[in-house]
């Protein structure tokens, strides 16, 4: 069974925070100190802030906050929209125990379908050069921007 994708709602905030905590703890354990990860999660993934972000995204055409569900449980999420460089993937995370189940693919497919409608040819994202989970980039610095072409519709 493949994950389904839908718009995030304020009610998803706790689930999104849970996924973020699991993913950040696993993905960045060899990149950042545990104290930094904890502070970052507390600041950037507070449930009230996530709920507000979901509500704001629902009210706008240029921002999107999505969740991927499997068997009724949120297992991944993504936020994207128009940033200073044009279309931008702001964040995408999945539960490490669910890696390889298609949640990231489903979220990115939704993103590319949405941007294809607006005739966007590329999108950008920033990733840590030392992040083994993220797609490879040509990064040599601590972080880099990568532009990715949208796949051709089949």
C-alpha positions as CSV (number, residue, x, y, z in Angstrom):
1,X,0.0,0.0,0.0
2,X,1.3,3.4,-1.0
3,X,1.0,6.5,1.2
4,X,-1.6,9.1,0.4
5,X,-1.0,12.8,0.3
6,X,-3.3,15.5,1.5
7,X,-3.1,19.1,2.8
8,X,-1.9,19.4,6.4
9,X,-4.4,20.8,8.9
10,X,-3.9,22.3,12.4
11,X,-5.0,18.9,13.8
12,X,-1.8,17.3,12.2
13,X,0.6,19.5,14.2
14,X,1.4,16.9,16.9
15,X,2.0,14.2,14.2
16,X,4.2,16.5,12.2
17,X,6.2,17.4,15.3
18,X,6.6,13.6,16.0
19,X,7.8,12.9,12.5
20,X,10.2,15.9,12.6
21,X,11.7,14.7,15.9
22,X,12.2,11.2,14.7
23,X,13.7,12.4,11.4
24,X,15.9,15.1,12.8
25,X,17.2,12.9,15.6
26,X,18.1,10.1,13.1
27,X,19.2,12.2,10.1
28,X,21.3,14.8,11.9
29,X,22.8,12.8,14.8
30,X,26.2,12.8,13.2
31,X,26.0,16.4,11.9
32,X,24.7,18.4,14.9
33,X,25.1,18.2,18.7
34,X,22.0,16.7,20.5
35,X,21.5,20.1,22.3
36,X,21.3,21.9,19.0
37,X,18.8,19.4,17.6
38,X,16.6,19.7,20.7
39,X,16.7,23.5,20.6
40,X,16.0,23.6,16.9
41,X,13.0,21.2,17.3
42,X,11.6,23.1,20.2
43,X,11.8,26.3,18.3
44,X,10.9,25.3,14.8
45,X,8.5,22.4,15.4
46,X,6.4,23.7,18.3
47,X,2.9,22.3,17.7
48,X,1.2,25.8,17.9
49,X,3.5,27.1,15.3
50,X,2.9,24.1,13.0
51,X,-0.8,24.4,13.4
52,X,-0.6,28.1,12.4
53,X,1.6,27.3,9.4
54,X,-0.9,24.7,8.2
55,X,-3.8,27.2,8.5
56,X,-1.8,29.9,6.7
57,X,-0.8,27.5,3.9
58,X,-4.5,26.5,3.4
59,X,-5.4,30.2,2.9
60,X,-2.7,30.9,0.3
61,X,-2.1,29.8,-3.3
62,X,1.7,30.3,-3.1
63,X,2.5,28.1,0.0
64,X,1.7,24.4,0.6
65,X,2.0,22.2,3.6
66,X,1.3,18.5,2.9
67,X,1.3,15.3,4.9
68,X,1.7,11.7,3.7
69,X,-0.3,9.1,5.5
70,X,-0.2,5.4,5.7
71,X,-2.9,3.4,7.4
72,X,-4.3,6.7,8.8
73,X,-1.0,7.8,10.4
74,X,1.1,10.8,9.3
75,X,4.5,9.4,8.3
76,X,6.0,12.3,6.3
77,X,5.4,16.0,5.5
78,X,6.6,18.7,3.1
79,X,6.3,22.4,2.9
80,X,6.9,24.2,-0.4
81,X,6.1,27.5,-2.1
82,X,7.5,30.5,-3.8
83,X,10.6,31.7,-2.1
84,X,13.2,34.4,-3.0
85,X,14.7,32.0,-5.6
86,X,11.4,31.1,-7.1
87,X,9.7,27.7,-6.4
88,X,11.3,26.2,-3.3
89,X,11.1,23.1,-1.2
90,X,11.3,24.5,2.3
91,X,11.4,21.1,4.1
92,X,10.6,17.5,3.7
93,X,10.9,14.8,6.3
94,X,9.7,11.2,6.9
95,X,9.8,8.8,9.8
96,X,13.1,7.0,9.5
97,X,11.3,3.7,10.2
98,X,9.2,4.4,7.1
99,X,12.0,5.3,4.7
100,X,11.6,3.5,1.4
101,X,7.8,3.2,1.6
102,X,7.2,6.0,-1.0
103,X,6.2,8.8,1.2
104,X,8.9,11.2,0.0
105,X,8.2,10.2,-3.6
106,X,4.5,10.9,-3.2
107,X,5.1,14.3,-1.6
108,X,7.6,15.3,-4.3
109,X,5.2,14.0,-7.0
110,X,2.5,16.3,-5.6
111,X,5.0,19.2,-5.6
112,X,6.1,18.6,-9.2
113,X,2.5,18.3,-10.3
114,X,1.5,21.5,-8.6
115,X,4.5,23.4,-10.1
116,X,4.0,21.9,-13.6
117,X,0.6,23.5,-13.6
118,X,2.2,26.9,-13.1
119,X,4.7,26.1,-15.9
120,X,7.7,26.1,-13.6
121,X,10.7,24.4,-15.0
122,X,12.9,24.1,-11.9
123,X,12.7,24.3,-8.2
124,X,15.3,24.8,-5.5
125,X,16.2,23.4,-2.0
126,X,19.0,23.8,0.5
127,X,20.6,20.8,2.1
128,X,23.6,20.2,4.3
129,X,26.5,18.8,2.3
130,X,27.1,16.2,5.0
131,X,23.4,15.0,5.0
132,X,23.6,11.4,3.7
133,X,19.8,11.1,3.6
134,X,19.2,14.2,1.3
135,X,19.5,14.0,-2.5
136,X,23.1,14.5,-3.6
137,X,24.2,17.9,-4.6
138,X,27.4,19.4,-5.8
139,X,27.9,20.9,-2.4
140,X,31.3,21.4,-0.9
141,X,30.3,24.0,1.7
142,X,28.3,23.3,4.8
143,X,25.0,24.0,2.9
144,X,24.2,24.5,-0.7
145,X,21.3,25.4,-3.0
146,X,20.4,22.9,-5.7
147,X,18.1,23.5,-8.6
148,X,16.3,20.5,-9.8
149,X,14.4,20.2,-13.2
150,X,10.9,19.0,-13.0
151,X,10.4,15.5,-14.5
152,X,8.6,15.3,-17.8
153,X,5.0,14.3,-17.6
154,X,4.4,10.8,-18.9
